[in-house]
Amino acid sequence: MPQTDFLNFDSLLSPEELQIRDVAQQFVRERVLPVIEDCYERGVYPTEIIKPMGELGFYGCTLPEEYGCAGLNNIAYGLITQELERGDSGVRSFASVQSSLVMYPIFTFGTEEQKRKWLPALAKGEKIGCFGLTEPDYGSNPSDMATRAERTKYGWKLNGAKMWITNGSIADVAVVWAKTGADARSIRGFLVEKGTPGFSAPEIKKKHSLRASITSELIFQDCEIPEENILPNVEGLRGPLSCLNQARYGIAWGAVGSALATYATALAYSLSRIQFGKPIASFQLTQRKLAEMITEISKAQLLAYHVGKLKDAGKVTPAQISMAKRNNVAMALEVAREARTILGANGISAEYPVMRHMNNLESVLTYEGTHDIHTLIIGAEVTGIQAFK
Ligand SMILES: Cc1cc2nc3c(=O)[nH]c(=O)nc-3n(C[C@H](O)[C@H](O)[C@H](O)COP(=O)(O)OP(=O)(O)OC[C@H]3O[C@@H](n4cnc5c(N)ncnc54)[C@H](O)[C@@H]3O)c2cc1C
């Protein structure tokens, strides 16, 4: 049995956390792994798993039971995302968007009516959500966004476009961030429902990464939004950034799952692949690669766990979450690349999950704050000097 829990990480987990992790792991083994390579090749999301994931309580799992959610702690949430991304970053992305970028802002900034209308249905996977922040011309600096919401007699009129939006084309509701005035302090969140006149969400095709995930544009042309669809309890960039904080935390765990998948594949392969009359695992250079991989994975998992404990205690800072996202995604990409070399030519084959994970991680490195932007967030935290501009 390949060694993947080198530091006995499981000993840190409660029986309930272990059980949740195992349920998610079993789900991925039975429902994701058998179909994901084919979905990836065809560039489609396995929509048949959306509701079963809801039935297992994977969406918005830290939110309270009164809204149909599981009320779990952040370690359990992290373990679920770890297991989902062990399957594919696209599956984890679906759950991250639904949970952290759609359910979280509705729960945190929405009216009671909005919560009752959307949260139970989103939790069950009966409704799908997306999050529109990035625009064609504004990615790392969303404060300059061009999308505008103007007041009308009955609510708001939305004009503009969002780009690279996960789940956009299949979403029933889009959480869209737009300026209502001249500067970033006027940014507000709107719930834009599917079918609203003036709203369209064409899918972005021809991707080399996150192929088993739907990515879309959101286009708003004089799109009328009723007053009851504005999120009333937040203004400014704090709204979207607090959502991203939730999602980035999940990504820190998800990256560990991806790395565990590529590491386990490389380890098993190295033990069975014979060259020069012996397993390639017996060569010192291969062992060095494996030793580096499991060391970095183990450190990353402890980092995610510690940040999760701080989060549960209400003490985590955005910069700490940046550190975990930045480190763990870069780690997973490095592990995937090393795993690819251990598999030789087979490393590029869809018979093995390694290159799919590697390509996916190129997106994960960029979205939810690029690696560089998280470097600057940590830099600003330690020096007290912002180097963004
Ligand atoms: C598959 C996928 C799914 C996505 N899903 C969503 C989604 O659901 N919702 C959503 O809103 N967005 C989504 N995004 C968008 C993502 O969040 C953005 O791509 C990301 O924020 C970076 O923006 P950009 O691509 O415009 O790059 P840019 O901001 O143009 O950055 C380009 C390069 O310049 C660097 N750079 C920028 N500013 C600085 C600086 N001040 N100092 C140093 N370097 C800098 C960046 O690090 C990067 O290397 C998704 C992206 C992808 C690829």
The ligand as a Gaussian input file, in Angstrom:
#p B3LYP/6-31G(d) Opt

LIG

0 1
 C      -10.660000      28.475000     -15.124000
 C      -10.892000      29.785000     -14.432000
 C      -12.024000      29.957000     -13.656000
 C      -12.275000      31.199000     -13.046000
 N      -13.432000      31.376000     -12.311000
 C      -13.753000      32.616000     -11.874000
 C      -15.028000      32.867000     -11.256000
 O      -15.825000      31.955000     -11.045000
 N      -15.345000      34.154000     -10.902000
 C      -14.478000      35.199000     -11.123000
 O      -14.848000      36.336000     -10.787000
 N      -13.262000      34.995000     -11.686000
 C      -12.880000      33.736000     -12.075000
 N      -11.661000      33.518000     -12.677000
 C      -10.790000      34.668000     -12.952000
 C       -9.566000      34.750000     -12.065000
 O       -9.924000      35.057000     -10.748000
 C       -8.611000      35.778000     -12.693000
 O       -8.085000      35.172000     -13.868000
 C       -7.481000      36.203000     -11.757000
 O       -7.969000      37.025000     -10.740000
 C       -6.346000      36.946000     -12.494000
 O       -6.861000      37.945000     -13.307000
 P       -6.377000      38.053000     -14.845000
 O       -6.518000      36.695000     -15.463000
 O       -7.138000      39.170000     -15.442000
 O       -4.851000      38.349000     -14.782000
 P       -4.157000      39.800000     -14.593000
 O       -4.728000      40.481000     -13.401000
 O       -4.170000      40.509000     -15.890000
 O       -2.681000      39.349000     -14.251000
 C       -1.762000      38.908000     -15.264000
 C       -0.403000      38.709000     -14.606000
 O        0.051000      39.928000     -14.045000
 C        0.341000      39.753000     -12.676000
 N        0.020000      40.972000     -11.914000
 C       -1.149000      41.671000     -11.924000
 N       -1.081000      42.707000     -11.088000
 C        0.142000      42.671000     -10.513000
 C        0.811000      43.468000      -9.538000
 N        0.227000      44.512000      -8.949000
 N        2.069000      43.132000      -9.203000
 C        2.677000      42.046000      -9.758000
 N        2.092000      41.245000     -10.677000
 C        0.844000      41.561000     -11.045000
 C       -0.509000      38.581000     -12.225000
 O        0.020000      37.944000     -11.068000
 C       -0.452000      37.704000     -13.446000
 O        0.731000      36.957000     -13.440000
 C      -11.352000      32.257000     -13.223000
 C      -10.176000      32.053000     -13.966000
 C       -9.947000      30.831000     -14.566000
 C       -8.688000      30.632000     -15.375000

